[in-house]
């Protein structure tokens, strides 16, 4: 372990030590005439304690008991030696009694840092070591670039405040942790390797298709959409390859921005591909984007695992010959026999659902292909990727004016009969309902609703107006179920989280999530995003089992409080932990001592700047 490593060990807590003799306070006092004896321990037969008797301030007797400690471990032990003691004071009588006593060879500091894996009795040794280490780096040069020096503490001062704070006010001041978080984040960026700027191809369109699409949309683009498209278009025009991540809340309009980017590529005589994680989502993208693309004279094709035989061969031939401008599909786009004549842009929807190799495989189907990822779950992993990967970020905040707010209610499961009755009234009034269950089939070990059981129960009430959709169904059966619901042939679709991403049925105005306590916060938000897409008032009902735990209650309270996906993502991060930022963990506590993305997101750019002046 280096000196720097030791100094970057963050105290777990701080203890204020005072000289005034107040009952129950943490005090420091000098004692004389020390006598130590061994006495039977308080932890049962065979245990021993060391009992110290001494003379303290104003000649008052002092007694300190060291639990489970032999006399030989108490230094100094001879009478007449003056030492310092710290601990919690009991001065209710004439005798000063010290609980949790610690012996100091020198006066304890006013604020004592406490460290992990350091016993209380070794705290004085740790303090002395830190004093020595701080002295060793006092004259070390600070590599903070000039443009950052006025905004951050010098590193030595930050370390001093960390290990030798003069007051609780210094401990509470975030400036020291902020500077060390900056150093820590910059070190991670350096360790991850330099940002690689790969040579690409400049793609510049004539705006003909873009203008035609915008005129066909039927709504005005938001400022965030306009800005995001401008950033993407600038990347496409650059001679360097684009690696950009488009993040945005559910319904914020990411797909429209992606379409405009793909149209720009097509204007230049090149091809674009959009890859989605599920067949349902791929087909939905195809159906939604095709009319807009057609209005701009663009040719769009859909390729999934369902296309077989001659139909597949014709499609592959069209891609290879350049007869298709935009290809939309699933993992099928990655297959070896799928080739493009001039692929220039790869768009990966819900990119966190694909592995790094899969994203790269699509971009390798052309020469210097630009890459655009999209996600509605920006935290925790996407901010991490933006920090440590060679990825730029565009963010869409807010929603288009056409999106309606969703009224969210939490209802105990024992009132489910009332919910069914209320749904009957809603369906009679023309509503369409998603009913989401956590399982496909009932489990003998879990008291959780299964989609198959709920489907049968609701059919007994509503008959043929109830549809069923889950991931174990064939692709055609899924399409049939979704189409029937979209047409209004069924009013209630009982389903699993297969509808979590991208499913768009504007007529759906009610979302019921059974056993909401079993879903993550980001998942709940995604599911709620399936309603509120049309002009009608929408409602989300969170059915929960009694006896909610603290985390589950916090999730449901957050859902009731806000629809802001970025706020929800922050809360999800707080509840779940940051994840292992250099690995693929999605939960747990990241191995950072100082950097906390919830508090220090603003340090991303300064850390990148600092990383440029540091050599790997």
Protein Blocks (a to p, Z undefined) as FASTA:
>chain_A
ZZklmmmpccfbdcdddfbdcehiacddddehiacdddddfebghiacdddddddehhia
cddddehiafklpccfbehiacddeddddfkbmbdcdehiacdfbdcdfbdcddehiafk
lmmmmmmmmmmmmmmmmmpccfbdfklmmmpccfklmmmmmmmcfbfklmmpmklmmmmm
mmmmmmmmmmnopaddddddddddehlmmmmmmmmnopacdfklmmmmmmmmmmmmpmbd
cdddddddehiopmmmmmmmmmmmmmnopacddddfbfklmmmmmmmmmmmmmmnopacd
dddfklgcjllmmmmmmmmnopafbdcddfklmpmklccfbdcbdcdehkllpcfklmmm
mmmmcghiacddddfblbfklmmmmmmmccdddddedjdfklccdddddddfklmmmmmm
mmmmmmmnopacddddfbfbdcfkbccddfklmmmmmmmmnommbccddfkbcfklmmmm
mmmmmnomambdcddfklmnopacfklcbdcdehkllpcfklmmmmmmmgokambdcddd
ddddehiafklmmmmmmmmmpccfklmmmmmmmmnonbjaklmbfgdjddbfklcfklmm
mmmmmmmmmmmmpcZZ
